[in-house]
Amino acid sequence: VFVLGDELLTEGLPQDGRIRDALGPMLPPWLRALGAEVSTVRRIGDDANALHRVVSRSEADLIVTTGGTAAGPVDHVHPTLRRIGAELLVNGVKVRPGHPMLLARTKEHQHLVGLPGNPLAAVSGLLTLAEPLLRTLAARPAPEPYTLPLQGAVHGHPYDTRLVPAVLRGDHAVPLRYNGPAMLRGVAAADALAVVPPGGARAGQEAELIDLPWAAAGIGVCFT
């Protein structure tokens, strides 16, 4: 796991454009819950050569990066993939949050999952891109999809699918507030992500649910 960004702090209060690193502590236990053995967690600044160096030298079956998947001046994941001759399999999805997630395969047949830097966007990518990949590599069957009616209307994106944290209560799913891409408050209390189609969903409408693996497995999670 390579956590990218000069702006990340490992302790103290956010200040002057610096924010606490939430994904470095969060991702390893969640990846283990999905069946992966996490060998390395490293924080790397906005340095293209440093990213190229750690990616090209890694011997892991799967590399997970956070941040740097867009097209800004310090977003170095795409240039690094081009530099090592990787094949880009997924280059963005019509999902909010999480639309700049990516999946690539290197010439050494490694896989790289690029998660967005915003925490809830990274969770979306973890569940919809990393989890299916890990399940396929381990030859595990896919879980049976299921739906529940929503207890309350959910605002939708005009043309993208939304993933909204939800609590399961009886035969309904209750959408939670605090569901912006940088927010963890909603997902900290959630049991699943509700799949909301473009345009939104009305109260009582059936929605597909994606279970949170840490909730299903009874794993305690510390949000910093």
N, CA and C atoms as a LAMMPS dump frame, in Angstrom:
ITEM: TIMESTEP
0
ITEM: NUMBER OF ATOMS
672
ITEM: BOX BOUNDS ff ff ff
-5.0000000000000000e+02 5.0000000000000000e+02
-5.0000000000000000e+02 5.0000000000000000e+02
-5.0000000000000000e+02 5.0000000000000000e+02
ITEM: ATOMS id mol type element x y z
1 1 1 N 0.863 -1.178 0
2 1 2 C 0 0 0
3 1 3 C 0.898 1.226 0
4 2 1 N 0.723 2.101 -0.999
5 2 2 C 1.478 3.339 -1.094
6 2 3 C 0.51 4.515 -0.961
7 3 1 N 0.662 5.28 0.115
8 3 2 C -0.204 6.417 0.41
9 3 3 C 0.493 7.669 -0.091
10 4 1 N -0.099 8.339 -1.066
11 4 2 C 0.581 9.417 -1.774
12 4 3 C 0.098 10.786 -1.312
13 5 1 N 1.014 11.751 -1.276
14 5 2 C 0.624 13.129 -1.02
15 5 3 C 1.505 13.848 -0.02
16 6 1 N 1.995 15.04 -0.4
17 6 2 C 2.779 15.878 0.508
18 6 3 C 1.939 16.429 1.653
19 7 1 N 0.618 16.487 1.457
20 7 2 C -0.251 17.166 2.415
21 7 3 C -0.614 16.331 3.638
22 8 1 N -0.182 15.076 3.674
23 8 2 C -0.646 14.166 4.714
24 8 3 C 0.194 14.255 5.991
25 9 1 N -0.505 14.312 7.116
26 9 2 C 0.117 14.321 8.435
27 9 3 C -0.138 12.987 9.12
28 10 1 N 0.795 12.543 9.928
29 10 2 C 0.611 11.314 10.695
30 10 3 C 0.207 11.593 12.137
31 11 1 N 0.244 12.849 12.551
32 11 2 C -0.16 13.205 13.912
33 11 3 C -0.482 14.69 13.962
34 12 1 N -1.156 15.085 15.035
35 12 2 C -1.462 16.491 15.235
36 12 3 C -2.698 16.945 14.485
37 13 1 N -3.022 18.224 14.643
38 13 2 C -4.211 18.798 14.024
39 13 3 C -3.926 19.235 12.593
40 14 1 N -4.931 19.147 11.708
41 14 2 C -4.768 19.675 10.349
42 14 3 C -4.438 21.167 10.396
43 15 1 N -3.576 21.61 9.476
44 15 2 C -3.163 23.006 9.486
45 15 3 C -2.518 23.375 8.167
46 16 1 N -2.769 24.598 7.716
47 16 2 C -2.066 25.176 6.566
48 16 3 C -2.011 24.225 5.374
49 17 1 N -3.167 23.723 4.953
50 17 2 C -3.208 22.838 3.804
51 17 3 C -2.753 21.42 4.079
52 18 1 N -2.524 21.077 5.339
53 18 2 C -2.129 19.719 5.709
54 18 3 C -3.313 19.008 6.365
55 19 1 N -3.496 17.743 6.074
56 19 2 C -4.603 16.962 6.617
57 19 3 C -4.069 15.654 7.187
58 20 1 N -4.818 15.071 8.121
59 20 2 C -4.421 13.804 8.707
60 20 3 C -4.582 12.681 7.68
61 21 1 N -3.645 11.748 7.703
62 21 2 C -3.715 10.563 6.844
63 21 3 C -4.705 9.577 7.46
64 22 1 N -5.855 9.426 6.832
65 22 2 C -6.85 8.455 7.293
66 22 3 C -6.651 7.096 6.643
67 23 1 N -6.166 7.077 5.407
68 23 2 C -6.142 5.822 4.637
69 23 3 C -4.988 4.91 5.027
70 24 1 N -3.846 5.468 5.446
71 24 2 C -2.735 4.616 5.866
72 24 3 C -3.122 3.666 6.991
73 25 1 N -3.782 4.157 8.056
74 25 2 C -4.222 3.244 9.115
75 25 3 C -5.412 2.372 8.719
76 26 1 N -6.283 2.867 7.827
77 26 2 C -7.533 2.166 7.529
78 26 3 C -7.373 0.996 6.574
79 27 1 N -6.621 1.204 5.524
80 27 2 C -6.626 0.22 4.431
81 27 3 C -6.05 -1.142 4.795
82 28 1 N -4.933 -1.236 5.526
83 28 2 C -4.385 -2.575 5.776
84 28 3 C -5.351 -3.553 6.433
85 29 1 N -6.059 -3.197 7.534
86 29 2 C -6.984 -4.179 8.11
87 29 3 C -8.142 -4.507 7.186
88 30 1 N -8.594 -3.535 6.398
89 30 2 C -9.703 -3.812 5.489
90 30 3 C -9.254 -4.712 4.337
91 31 1 N -8.033 -4.511 3.848
92 31 2 C -7.515 -5.407 2.813
93 31 3 C -7.33 -6.823 3.361
94 32 1 N -6.885 -6.918 4.615
95 32 2 C -6.767 -8.255 5.227
96 32 3 C -8.138 -8.917 5.349
97 33 1 N -9.156 -8.127 5.671
98 33 2 C -10.512 -8.676 5.754
99 33 3 C -10.99 -9.188 4.398
100 34 1 N -10.428 -8.636 3.321
101 34 2 C -10.784 -9.08 1.972
102 34 3 C -9.892 -10.216 1.48
103 35 1 N -8.987 -10.701 2.337
104 35 2 C -8.185 -11.866 1.991
105 35 3 C -6.772 -11.585 1.552
106 36 1 N -6.325 -10.339 1.659
107 36 2 C -4.967 -10 1.228
108 36 3 C -4.001 -10.043 2.407
109 37 1 N -2.749 -10.337 2.121
110 37 2 C -1.677 -10.207 3.101
111 37 3 C -0.921 -8.926 2.772
112 38 1 N -0.972 -7.962 3.677
113 38 2 C -0.353 -6.659 3.437
114 38 3 C 1.086 -6.703 3.926
115 39 1 N 2.021 -6.551 3.001
116 39 2 C 3.434 -6.671 3.347
117 39 3 C 4.073 -5.329 3.655
118 40 1 N 3.589 -4.252 3.033
119 40 2 C 4.239 -2.949 3.164
120 40 3 C 3.196 -1.84 3.128
121 41 1 N 3.365 -0.859 3.992
122 41 2 C 2.593 0.387 3.925
123 41 3 C 3.601 1.532 3.963
124 42 1 N 3.612 2.341 2.896
125 42 2 C 4.576 3.442 2.832
126 42 3 C 3.874 4.729 2.435
127 43 1 N 4.288 5.827 3.03
128 43 2 C 3.809 7.154 2.632
129 43 3 C 4.851 7.771 1.709
130 44 1 N 4.38 8.283 0.592
131 44 2 C 5.271 8.832 -0.427
132 44 3 C 4.767 10.218 -0.802
133 45 1 N 5.655 11.183 -0.835
134 45 2 C 5.272 12.529 -1.212
135 45 3 C 4.951 12.638 -2.699
136 46 1 N 4.656 13.851 -3.118
137 46 2 C 4.314 14.088 -4.527
138 46 3 C 5.596 14.121 -5.354
139 47 1 N 6.183 12.957 -5.548
140 47 2 C 7.48 12.815 -6.205
141 47 3 C 7.358 11.703 -7.242
142 48 1 N 7.384 12.07 -8.511
143 48 2 C 7.184 11.103 -9.589
144 48 3 C 8.255 10.025 -9.587
145 49 1 N 9.508 10.409 -9.35
146 49 2 C 10.584 9.423 -9.368
147 49 3 C 10.489 8.45 -8.196
148 50 1 N 10.089 8.977 -7.035
149 50 2 C 9.931 8.096 -5.869
150 50 3 C 8.818 7.085 -6.11
151 51 1 N 7.718 7.517 -6.706
152 51 2 C 6.627 6.596 -6.989
153 51 3 C 7.053 5.547 -8.013
154 52 1 N 7.735 5.98 -9.055
155 52 2 C 8.22 5.026 -10.052
156 52 3 C 9.156 4.009 -9.417
157 53 1 N 9.999 4.47 -8.524
158 53 2 C 10.98 3.587 -7.902
159 53 3 C 10.285 2.494 -7.075
160 54 1 N 9.319 2.864 -6.234
161 54 2 C 8.699 1.858 -5.363
162 54 3 C 7.78 0.923 -6.149
163 55 1 N 7.106 1.457 -7.175
164 55 2 C 6.221 0.597 -7.977
165 55 3 C 7.031 -0.389 -8.802
166 56 1 N 8.086 0.083 -9.446
167 56 2 C 8.872 -0.793 -10.315
168 56 3 C 9.657 -1.836 -9.526
169 57 1 N 9.957 -1.555 -8.254
170 57 2 C 10.726 -2.511 -7.449
171 57 3 C 9.839 -3.454 -6.636
172 58 1 N 8.554 -3.183 -6.593
173 58 2 C 7.676 -4.005 -5.754
174 58 3 C 7.547 -5.413 -6.322
175 59 1 N 7.551 -6.405 -5.444
176 59 2 C 7.348 -7.794 -5.84
177 59 3 C 5.982 -8.319 -5.403
178 60 1 N 5.117 -7.427 -4.941
179 60 2 C 3.787 -7.833 -4.488
180 60 3 C 2.912 -8.224 -5.673
181 61 1 N 1.943 -9.089 -5.427
182 61 2 C 0.965 -9.441 -6.459
183 61 3 C 0.043 -8.268 -6.763
184 62 1 N -0.238 -7.482 -5.73
185 62 2 C -1.16 -6.356 -5.866
186 62 3 C -0.557 -5.135 -5.191
187 63 1 N -0.544 -4.027 -5.912
188 63 2 C -0.131 -2.731 -5.371
189 63 3 C -1.386 -1.869 -5.265
190 64 1 N -1.575 -1.254 -4.12
191 64 2 C -2.693 -0.328 -3.922
192 64 3 C -2.115 1.044 -3.634
193 65 1 N -2.527 2.033 -4.43
194 65 2 C -2.117 3.408 -4.185
195 65 3 C -3.338 4.226 -3.79
196 66 1 N -3.093 5.313 -3.045
197 66 2 C -4.172 6.232 -2.695
198 66 3 C -3.77 7.63 -3.124
199 67 1 N -4.678 8.304 -3.825
200 67 2 C -4.396 9.641 -4.322
201 67 3 C -3.608 9.607 -5.621
202 68 1 N -3.524 10.754 -6.267
203 68 2 C -2.7 10.881 -7.466
204 68 3 C -3.258 10.237 -8.714
205 69 1 N -4.573 9.908 -8.726
206 69 2 C -5.132 9.22 -9.895
207 69 3 C -5.784 10.176 -10.898
208 70 1 N -5.87 11.459 -10.57
209 70 2 C -6.466 12.433 -11.488
210 70 3 C -5.403 12.917 -12.477
211 71 1 N -5.596 14.106 -13.01
212 71 2 C -4.692 14.592 -14.055
213 71 3 C -4.052 15.922 -13.688
214 72 1 N -3.887 16.19 -12.396
215 72 2 C -3.272 17.434 -11.96
216 72 3 C -1.756 17.384 -12.02
217 73 1 N -1.109 18.505 -11.703
218 73 2 C 0.355 18.581 -11.814
219 73 3 C 1.104 17.681 -10.841
220 74 1 N 0.477 17.257 -9.735
221 74 2 C 1.149 16.365 -8.785
222 74 3 C 0.486 14.985 -8.743
223 75 1 N -0.313 14.675 -9.756
224 75 2 C -0.938 13.352 -9.852
225 75 3 C -0.061 12.471 -10.738
226 76 1 N 0.725 11.606 -10.106
227 76 2 C 1.784 10.894 -10.818
228 76 3 C 1.473 9.427 -11.118
229 77 1 N 0.265 8.952 -10.795
230 77 2 C -0.012 7.529 -11.002
231 77 3 C -0.081 7.197 -12.49
232 78 1 N -0.842 7.95 -13.258
233 78 2 C -0.932 7.664 -14.7
234 78 3 C 0.423 7.752 -15.397
235 79 1 N 1.208 8.833 -15.181
236 79 2 C 2.531 8.874 -15.809
237 79 3 C 3.418 7.701 -15.405
238 80 1 N 3.319 7.272 -14.157
239 80 2 C 4.125 6.128 -13.708
240 80 3 C 3.713 4.857 -14.439
241 81 1 N 2.418 4.653 -14.604
242 81 2 C 1.942 3.467 -15.321
243 81 3 C 2.42 3.476 -16.776
244 82 1 N 2.382 4.65 -17.4
245 82 2 C 2.894 4.739 -18.777
246 82 3 C 4.396 4.465 -18.808
247 83 1 N 5.104 4.961 -17.832
248 83 2 C 6.565 4.817 -17.79
249 83 3 C 6.994 3.357 -17.659
250 84 1 N 6.232 2.55 -16.928
251 84 2 C 6.585 1.138 -16.751
252 84 3 C 5.9 0.242 -17.777
253 85 1 N 5.146 0.838 -18.697
254 85 2 C 4.499 0.055 -19.748
255 85 3 C 3.339 -0.784 -19.27
256 86 1 N 2.626 -0.324 -18.241
257 86 2 C 1.495 -1.076 -17.704
258 86 3 C 0.283 -0.948 -18.621
259 87 1 N -0.566 -1.962 -18.584
260 87 2 C -1.814 -1.957 -19.341
261 87 3 C -2.928 -1.422 -18.446
262 88 1 N -3.576 -0.353 -18.877
263 88 2 C -4.645 0.262 -18.097
264 88 3 C -5.957 -0.461 -18.412
265 89 1 N -6.505 -1.144 -17.413
266 89 2 C -7.723 -1.943 -17.596
267 89 3 C -8.987 -1.158 -17.271
268 90 1 N -8.929 -0.333 -16.241
269 90 2 C -10.043 0.541 -15.862
270 90 3 C -9.467 1.927 -15.651
271 91 1 N -10.037 2.902 -16.326
272 91 2 C -9.527 4.27 -16.238
273 91 3 C -10.68 5.211 -15.896
274 92 1 N -11.121 5.155 -14.646
275 92 2 C -12.242 5.974 -14.209
276 92 3 C -13.559 5.25 -14.386
277 93 1 N -14.495 5.556 -13.522
278 93 2 C -15.823 4.931 -13.543
279 93 3 C -16.878 6.004 -13.313
280 94 1 N -18.116 5.718 -13.702
281 94 2 C -19.22 6.659 -13.524
282 94 3 C -19.868 6.437 -12.164
283 95 1 N -19.076 6.622 -11.116
284 95 2 C -19.514 6.423 -9.738
285 95 3 C -19.035 7.598 -8.901
286 96 1 N -19.912 8.093 -8.047
287 96 2 C -19.555 9.155 -7.097
288 96 3 C -19.88 8.681 -5.681
289 97 1 N -18.985 8.806 -4.727
290 97 2 C -17.587 9.208 -4.912
291 97 3 C -16.748 8.052 -5.442
292 98 1 N -15.61 8.388 -6.014
293 98 2 C -14.69 7.359 -6.465
294 98 3 C -14.44 7.321 -7.951
295 99 1 N -14.923 8.313 -8.705
296 99 2 C -14.85 8.21 -10.166
297 99 3 C -13.436 8.148 -10.739
298 100 1 N -12.354 8.687 -10.08
299 100 2 C -11.027 8.556 -10.705
300 100 3 C -10.279 7.275 -10.342
301 101 1 N -10.969 6.249 -9.791
302 101 2 C -10.278 4.984 -9.479
303 101 3 C -9.777 4.328 -10.756
304 102 1 N -8.74 3.497 -10.649
305 102 2 C -8.2 2.831 -11.83
306 102 3 C -7.655 1.455 -11.476
307 103 1 N -7.519 0.634 -12.511
308 103 2 C -6.937 -0.703 -12.385
309 103 3 C -5.981 -0.91 -13.546
310 104 1 N -4.771 -1.385 -13.243
311 104 2 C -3.769 -1.62 -14.286
312 104 3 C -3.07 -2.948 -14.036
313 105 1 N -2.464 -3.461 -15.096
314 105 2 C -1.673 -4.697 -15.014
315 105 3 C -0.301 -4.414 -15.599
316 106 1 N 0.749 -4.778 -14.844
317 106 2 C 2.109 -4.512 -15.286
318 106 3 C 2.614 -5.639 -16.178
319 107 1 N 3.766 -5.408 -16.78
320 107 2 C 4.369 -6.438 -17.625
321 107 3 C 4.771 -7.666 -16.82
322 108 1 N 4.937 -7.497 -15.512
323 108 2 C 5.281 -8.63 -14.638
324 108 3 C 4.022 -9.31 -14.109
325 109 1 N 2.861 -8.963 -14.682
326 109 2 C 1.565 -9.549 -14.315
327 109 3 C 1.158 -9.216 -12.889
328 110 1 N 1.682 -8.121 -12.369
329 110 2 C 1.154 -7.566 -11.127
330 110 3 C -0.091 -6.743 -11.453
331 111 1 N -0.916 -6.529 -10.44
332 111 2 C -2.042 -5.621 -10.588
333 111 3 C -1.821 -4.403 -9.699
334 112 1 N -2.285 -3.257 -10.166
335 112 2 C -2.249 -2.027 -9.392
336 112 3 C -3.648 -1.439 -9.351
337 113 1 N -4.161 -1.241 -8.161
338 113 2 C -5.434 -0.555 -7.96
339 113 3 C -5.121 0.846 -7.469
340 114 1 N -5.538 1.846 -8.227
341 114 2 C -5.356 3.238 -7.837
342 114 3 C -6.64 3.764 -7.226
343 115 1 N -6.612 4.011 -5.915
344 115 2 C -7.773 4.549 -5.218
345 115 3 C -7.675 6.068 -5.141
346 116 1 N -8.807 6.762 -5.185
347 116 2 C -8.761 8.216 -4.988
348 116 3 C -8.255 8.555 -3.595
349 117 1 N -7.844 9.798 -3.4
350 117 2 C -7.301 10.206 -2.119
351 117 3 C -8.342 10.542 -1.078
352 118 1 N -9.54 10.971 -1.489
353 118 2 C -10.588 11.259 -0.521
354 118 3 C -11.049 9.966 0.146
355 119 1 N -11.211 9.962 1.47
356 119 2 C -11.445 8.698 2.169
357 119 3 C -12.674 7.911 1.728
358 120 1 N -13.855 8.549 1.625
359 120 2 C -15.029 7.781 1.216
360 120 3 C -14.915 7.341 -0.239
361 121 1 N -14.281 8.15 -1.071
362 121 2 C -14.035 7.744 -2.455
363 121 3 C -13.117 6.532 -2.5
364 122 1 N -12.129 6.487 -1.606
365 122 2 C -11.237 5.328 -1.547
366 122 3 C -11.984 4.081 -1.095
367 123 1 N -12.894 4.222 -0.128
368 123 2 C -13.71 3.088 0.303
369 123 3 C -14.557 2.568 -0.852
370 124 1 N -15.122 3.477 -1.631
371 124 2 C -15.915 3.066 -2.797
372 124 3 C -15.072 2.243 -3.764
373 125 1 N -13.844 2.707 -4.034
374 125 2 C -12.967 1.962 -4.914
375 125 3 C -12.526 0.638 -4.325
376 126 1 N -12.324 0.62 -3.01
377 126 2 C -11.944 -0.622 -2.343
378 126 3 C -13.013 -1.692 -2.528
379 127 1 N -14.283 -1.301 -2.37
380 127 2 C -15.376 -2.279 -2.433
381 127 3 C -15.754 -2.666 -3.852
382 128 1 N -15.614 -1.744 -4.797
383 128 2 C -16.11 -2.017 -6.145
384 128 3 C -15.021 -2.402 -7.142
385 129 1 N -13.75 -2.197 -6.763
386 129 2 C -12.662 -2.531 -7.678
387 129 3 C -11.663 -3.498 -7.041
388 130 1 N -11.157 -3.156 -5.858
389 130 2 C -10.182 -4.036 -5.201
390 130 3 C -10.82 -5.34 -4.737
391 131 1 N -12.017 -5.272 -4.149
392 131 2 C -12.652 -6.497 -3.644
393 131 3 C -12.943 -7.502 -4.753
394 132 1 N -13.559 -7.107 -5.879
395 132 2 C -13.768 -8.087 -6.945
396 132 3 C -12.466 -8.658 -7.502
397 133 1 N -11.424 -7.83 -7.573
398 133 2 C -10.135 -8.323 -8.054
399 133 3 C -9.567 -9.367 -7.102
400 134 1 N -9.54 -9.057 -5.8
401 134 2 C -9.012 -10.007 -4.814
402 134 3 C -9.833 -11.292 -4.797
403 135 1 N -11.142 -11.16 -4.903
404 135 2 C -12.001 -12.346 -4.905
405 135 3 C -11.72 -13.22 -6.118
406 136 1 N -11.515 -12.598 -7.271
407 136 2 C -11.234 -13.356 -8.497
408 136 3 C -9.87 -14.032 -8.426
409 137 1 N -8.861 -13.301 -7.929
410 137 2 C -7.524 -13.891 -7.815
411 137 3 C -7.513 -15.076 -6.858
412 138 1 N -8.384 -15.045 -5.843
413 138 2 C -8.45 -16.129 -4.872
414 138 3 C -9.469 -17.204 -5.258
415 139 1 N -10.118 -17.039 -6.414
416 139 2 C -11.115 -18.001 -6.91
417 139 3 C -12.264 -18.19 -5.919
418 140 1 N -12.686 -17.096 -5.28
419 140 2 C -13.836 -17.15 -4.387
420 140 3 C -15.087 -16.74 -5.149
421 141 1 N -16.241 -17.335 -4.837
422 141 2 C -17.474 -16.965 -5.533
423 141 3 C -17.935 -15.57 -5.144
424 142 1 N -18.629 -14.928 -6.05
425 142 2 C -19.176 -13.602 -5.766
426 142 3 C -20.375 -13.728 -4.834
427 143 1 N -20.558 -12.792 -3.914
428 143 2 C -21.742 -12.831 -3.05
429 143 3 C -23.012 -12.594 -3.866
430 144 1 N -24.101 -13.147 -3.382
431 144 2 C -25.379 -12.94 -4.059
432 144 3 C -25.83 -11.493 -3.878
433 145 1 N -26.144 -10.804 -4.964
434 145 2 C -26.627 -9.423 -4.813
435 145 3 C -27.996 -9.405 -4.14
436 146 1 N -28.255 -8.331 -3.415
437 146 2 C -29.565 -8.204 -2.788
438 146 3 C -29.974 -6.739 -2.754
439 147 1 N -31.262 -6.502 -2.595
440 147 2 C -31.804 -5.149 -2.538
441 147 3 C -32.713 -5.008 -1.327
442 148 1 N -32.876 -3.765 -0.884
443 148 2 C -33.828 -3.411 0.164
444 148 3 C -34.454 -2.07 -0.2
445 149 1 N -35.685 -1.811 0.226
446 149 2 C -36.265 -0.483 0.004
447 149 3 C -35.58 0.561 0.872
448 150 1 N -35.456 1.744 0.345
449 150 2 C -34.813 2.841 1.059
450 150 3 C -35.815 3.544 1.969
451 151 1 N -35.412 3.806 3.178
452 151 2 C -36.237 4.544 4.12
453 151 3 C -35.852 6.012 4.021
454 152 1 N -36.344 6.633 2.993
455 152 2 C -36.009 8.028 2.742
456 152 3 C -35.458 8.217 1.348
457 153 1 N -35.749 9.369 0.772
458 153 2 C -35.255 9.691 -0.572
459 153 3 C -33.771 10.024 -0.522
460 154 1 N -33.08 9.787 -1.654
461 154 2 C -31.653 10.083 -1.757
462 154 3 C -31.431 10.921 -3.008
463 155 1 N -30.783 12.047 -2.827
464 155 2 C -30.427 12.901 -3.957
465 155 3 C -29.422 12.18 -4.85
466 156 1 N -29.603 12.299 -6.165
467 156 2 C -28.728 11.608 -7.097
468 156 3 C -27.837 12.544 -7.885
469 157 1 N -26.799 11.972 -8.455
470 157 2 C -25.956 12.708 -9.398
471 157 3 C -26.669 12.726 -10.744
472 158 1 N -26.514 13.772 -11.553
473 158 2 C -27.241 13.837 -12.817
474 158 3 C -26.999 12.654 -13.755
475 159 1 N -25.752 12.148 -13.813
476 159 2 C -25.473 11.081 -14.782
477 159 3 C -24.585 9.978 -14.244
478 160 1 N -24.159 10.04 -13.001
479 160 2 C -23.335 8.987 -12.405
480 160 3 C -24.108 8.276 -11.292
481 161 1 N -23.729 7.023 -11.039
482 161 2 C -24.244 6.281 -9.898
483 161 3 C -23.614 6.829 -8.619
484 162 1 N -24.407 6.895 -7.55
485 162 2 C -23.871 7.298 -6.247
486 162 3 C -23.82 6.092 -5.321
487 163 1 N -22.798 6.043 -4.459
488 163 2 C -22.698 5.055 -3.399
489 163 3 C -22.832 5.795 -2.075
490 164 1 N -23.901 5.47 -1.334
491 164 2 C -24.265 6.226 -0.142
492 164 3 C -24.245 5.299 1.071
493 165 1 N -23.521 5.646 2.136
494 165 2 C -23.543 4.816 3.342
495 165 3 C -24.96 4.647 3.874
496 166 1 N -25.267 3.438 4.332
497 166 2 C -26.61 3.143 4.821
498 166 3 C -26.541 2.166 5.988
499 167 1 N -27.51 2.278 6.886
500 167 2 C -27.685 1.351 7.997
501 167 3 C -28.85 0.427 7.654
502 168 1 N -28.695 -0.868 7.909
503 168 2 C -29.757 -1.83 7.655
504 168 3 C -30.608 -1.968 8.912
505 169 1 N -31.902 -1.679 8.781
506 169 2 C -32.838 -1.778 9.895
507 169 3 C -34.038 -2.589 9.454
508 170 1 N -34.054 -3.853 9.906
509 170 2 C -35.138 -4.733 9.508
510 170 3 C -35.131 -4.963 8.021
511 171 1 N -36.243 -4.635 7.376
512 171 2 C -36.357 -4.852 5.936
513 171 3 C -36.174 -3.57 5.147
514 172 1 N -35.479 -2.575 5.735
515 172 2 C -35.219 -1.313 5.05
516 172 3 C -33.743 -0.937 5.192
517 173 1 N -33.302 -0.095 4.283
518 173 2 C -31.975 0.516 4.367
519 173 3 C -32.154 2.007 4.604
520 174 1 N -31.486 2.514 5.625
521 174 2 C -31.615 3.927 5.989
522 174 3 C -30.39 4.68 5.494
523 175 1 N -30.54 5.545 4.479
524 175 2 C -29.39 6.321 3.998
525 175 3 C -28.896 7.274 5.08
526 176 1 N -27.588 7.429 5.17
527 176 2 C -26.981 8.274 6.188
528 176 3 C -26.493 9.588 5.592
529 177 1 N -26.499 10.603 6.452
530 177 2 C -25.904 11.881 6.053
531 177 3 C -24.381 11.771 6.12
532 178 1 N -23.703 12.854 5.889
533 178 2 C -22.242 12.877 5.897
534 178 3 C -21.696 11.872 4.882
535 179 1 N -22.106 12.05 3.639
536 179 2 C -21.729 11.104 2.599
537 179 3 C -20.896 11.75 1.5
538 180 1 N -20.238 12.872 1.798
539 180 2 C -19.348 13.494 0.825
540 180 3 C -18.083 12.679 0.638
541 181 1 N -17.353 12.894 -0.441
542 181 2 C -16.188 12.055 -0.76
543 181 3 C -15.087 12.093 0.289
544 182 1 N -14.988 13.188 1.057
545 182 2 C -13.931 13.288 2.062
546 182 3 C -14.396 12.876 3.45
547 183 1 N -15.649 12.457 3.583
548 183 2 C -16.234 12.21 4.9
549 183 3 C -16.173 10.736 5.287
550 184 1 N -15.825 10.485 6.549
551 184 2 C -15.84 9.13 7.095
552 184 3 C -16.928 8.947 8.154
553 185 1 N -17.558 10.012 8.566
554 185 2 C -18.541 9.915 9.645
555 185 3 C -19.7 8.998 9.258
556 186 1 N -20.168 9.112 8.008
557 186 2 C -21.277 8.264 7.579
558 186 3 C -20.893 6.8 7.498
559 187 1 N -19.78 6.507 6.853
560 187 2 C -19.392 5.113 6.662
561 187 3 C -18.972 4.467 7.983
562 188 1 N -18.544 5.269 8.969
563 188 2 C -18.171 4.714 10.266
564 188 3 C -19.354 4.06 10.956
565 189 1 N -20.564 4.56 10.676
566 189 2 C -21.77 4.018 11.298
567 189 3 C -22.532 3.069 10.376
568 190 1 N -22.065 2.884 9.149
569 190 2 C -22.838 2.176 8.134
570 190 3 C -22.635 0.665 8.176
571 191 1 N -23.599 -0.045 7.615
572 191 2 C -23.501 -1.482 7.391
573 191 3 C -23.201 -1.802 5.931
574 192 1 N -23.52 -0.867 5.032
575 192 2 C -23.42 -1.133 3.599
576 192 3 C -23.395 0.189 2.85
577 193 1 N -23.118 0.101 1.559
578 193 2 C -23.276 1.234 0.654
579 193 3 C -24.484 0.972 -0.227
580 194 1 N -25.387 1.938 -0.274
581 194 2 C -26.557 1.83 -1.138
582 194 3 C -26.211 2.347 -2.528
583 195 1 N -26.6 1.603 -3.556
584 195 2 C -26.32 1.974 -4.943
585 195 3 C -27.495 2.815 -5.451
586 196 1 N -27.251 4.091 -5.645
587 196 2 C -28.297 5.036 -6.044
588 196 3 C -28.097 5.379 -7.515
589 197 1 N -29.092 5.118 -8.363
590 197 2 C -28.919 5.361 -9.805
591 197 3 C -28.866 6.841 -10.132
592 198 1 N -28.391 7.201 -11.333
593 198 2 C -28.4 8.602 -11.74
594 198 3 C -29.795 9.203 -11.59
595 199 1 N -29.846 10.418 -11.076
596 199 2 C -31.13 11.073 -10.869
597 199 3 C -31.693 10.899 -9.476
598 200 1 N -31.159 9.932 -8.697
599 200 2 C -31.606 9.765 -7.329
600 200 3 C -32.597 8.638 -7.147
601 201 1 N -33.054 8.477 -5.92
602 201 2 C -33.991 7.409 -5.57
603 201 3 C -35.033 7.965 -4.614
604 202 1 N -36.256 7.512 -4.757
605 202 2 C -37.337 7.972 -3.884
606 202 3 C -37.446 7.07 -2.658
607 203 1 N -38.115 7.526 -1.648
608 203 2 C -38.367 6.708 -0.47
609 203 3 C -39.163 5.469 -0.863
610 204 1 N -38.756 4.308 -0.366
611 204 2 C -39.425 3.06 -0.688
612 204 3 C -38.894 2.358 -1.92
613 205 1 N -38.048 3.032 -2.686
614 205 2 C -37.484 2.417 -3.893
615 205 3 C -36.445 1.371 -3.509
616 206 1 N -36.459 0.239 -4.207
617 206 2 C -35.477 -0.812 -3.963
618 206 3 C -34.093 -0.35 -4.43
619 207 1 N -33.095 -0.598 -3.612
620 207 2 C -31.721 -0.246 -3.967
621 207 3 C -30.812 -1.434 -3.681
622 208 1 N -29.857 -1.678 -4.56
623 208 2 C -28.855 -2.713 -4.297
624 208 3 C -27.95 -2.254 -3.164
625 209 1 N -27.53 -3.2 -2.309
626 209 2 C -26.659 -2.907 -1.184
627 209 3 C -25.339 -3.646 -1.354
628 210 1 N -24.245 -2.946 -1.077
629 210 2 C -22.903 -3.538 -1.074
630 210 3 C -22.447 -3.585 0.377
631 211 1 N -22.34 -4.782 0.936
632 211 2 C -21.97 -4.92 2.342
633 211 3 C -20.556 -4.412 2.585
634 212 1 N -20.351 -3.777 3.739
635 212 2 C -19.016 -3.393 4.168
636 212 3 C -18.357 -4.61 4.804
637 213 1 N -17.192 -5.035 4.332
638 213 2 C -16.594 -6.284 4.825
639 213 3 C -16.252 -6.24 6.295
640 214 1 N -15.839 -5.06 6.783
641 214 2 C -15.487 -4.965 8.197
642 214 3 C -16.733 -5.056 9.077
643 215 1 N -17.876 -4.565 8.604
644 215 2 C -19.115 -4.697 9.366
645 215 3 C -19.594 -6.145 9.349
646 216 1 N -19.523 -6.784 8.182
647 216 2 C -19.977 -8.166 8.062
648 216 3 C -19.129 -9.114 8.891
649 217 1 N -17.83 -8.802 9.01
650 217 2 C -16.93 -9.688 9.753
651 217 3 C -16.812 -9.316 11.235
652 218 1 N -17.499 -8.235 11.633
653 218 2 C -17.427 -7.831 13.026
654 218 3 C -16.102 -7.224 13.411
655 219 1 N -15.432 -6.58 12.472
656 219 2 C -14.107 -6.007 12.719
657 219 3 C -14.259 -4.604 13.276
658 220 1 N -13.571 -4.328 14.358
659 220 2 C -13.564 -2.986 14.897
660 220 3 C -12.628 -2.101 14.092
661 221 1 N -13.07 -0.882 13.779
662 221 2 C -12.271 0.035 12.965
663 221 3 C -12.086 1.337 13.723
664 222 1 N -10.879 1.832 13.758
665 222 2 C -10.579 3.102 14.406
666 222 3 C -10.443 4.172 13.328
667 223 1 N -11.291 5.184 13.387
668 223 2 C -11.219 6.287 12.433
669 223 3 C -10.478 7.443 13.09
670 224 1 N -9.4 7.894 12.451
671 224 2 C -8.593 8.956 13.039
672 224 3 C -9.048 10.3 12.527
